[in-house]
Amino acid sequence: MTTARKFRVLTLASTALVLAILILQFTQVISGFWSVTLLVIVGIPVTIAWVILERRLGAEKMRDAP
């Protein structure tokens, strides 16, 4: 599996998890504390992946620049 595909899968999975967490919060299945906790747990790997992706894209642009 290529790195780009891994990032796409991570993005789609995190979007699904965030939607599930928000639905559970708004239907009062989980409390606000647990929804925030779960959102932070989901957000940390996504943020790290986004930073890695941006650095890779920046490095590719620098390499391709004349």
Backbone torsions as a table, in degrees:
resi	resn	phi	psi	omega
1	MET	NA	129.3	-178.6
2	THR	-74.5	163.8	-179.7
3	THR	-64.6	-39.6	179.5
4	ALA	-61.9	-40.7	179.2
5	ARG	-66.7	-37.6	178.0
6	LYS	-62.2	-41.9	178.4
7	PHE	-65.0	-39.4	178.0
8	ARG	-63.8	-43.4	178.8
9	VAL	-64.0	-43.1	178.4
10	LEU	-61.6	-41.7	179.7
11	THR	-64.9	-46.0	179.4
12	LEU	-64.9	-42.3	179.6
13	ALA	-65.3	-41.4	-179.7
14	SER	-67.4	-36.5	177.0
15	THR	-63.2	-43.4	178.3
16	ALA	-63.6	-41.6	178.7
17	LEU	-64.8	-41.6	179.2
18	VAL	-63.6	-43.0	177.9
19	LEU	-62.9	-41.9	178.4
20	ALA	-63.2	-42.4	179.5
21	ILE	-63.6	-43.9	-179.9
22	LEU	-65.6	-39.2	177.3
23	ILE	-63.7	-44.0	178.5
24	LEU	-62.8	-35.5	179.2
25	GLN	-70.0	-46.0	-176.6
26	PHE	-71.0	-23.4	175.3
27	THR	-90.4	8.1	175.7
28	GLN	64.5	24.9	176.5
29	VAL	-76.3	-39.1	176.2
30	ILE	-122.0	154.3	-178.4
31	SER	-81.0	171.6	180.0
32	GLY	-62.1	-37.1	179.6
33	PHE	-60.8	-47.8	-177.6
34	TRP	-70.8	-32.2	177.7
35	SER	-68.2	-40.9	177.1
36	VAL	-65.2	-41.3	178.2
37	THR	-60.0	-46.7	179.8
38	LEU	-66.6	-38.0	178.0
39	LEU	-64.1	-38.4	177.5
40	VAL	-67.2	-41.8	179.2
41	ILE	-62.6	-37.6	177.8
42	VAL	-74.0	-37.2	-174.5
43	GLY	-70.7	-30.9	-176.7
44	ILE	-63.7	-52.3	179.3
45	PRO	-65.2	-32.8	179.1
46	VAL	-66.6	-41.6	178.5
47	THR	-64.4	-42.7	178.5
48	ILE	-63.0	-43.0	178.7
49	ALA	-63.4	-39.7	179.0
50	TRP	-63.7	-42.1	178.4
51	VAL	-63.2	-44.4	178.8
52	ILE	-61.5	-43.9	179.5
53	LEU	-62.4	-43.9	179.2
54	GLU	-63.9	-39.2	177.6
55	ARG	-65.6	-40.6	178.1
56	ARG	-63.6	-43.8	179.6
57	LEU	-64.6	-39.2	177.4
58	GLY	-64.8	-40.4	179.2
59	ALA	-66.5	-38.7	177.7
60	GLU	-66.1	-38.0	178.2
61	LYS	-66.1	-39.5	179.9
62	MET	-67.1	-37.2	-179.5
63	ARG	-69.5	-36.0	-177.9
64	ASP	-84.3	-12.5	-178.7
65	ALA	-67.7	142.1	179.6
66	PRO	-73.4	NA	NA
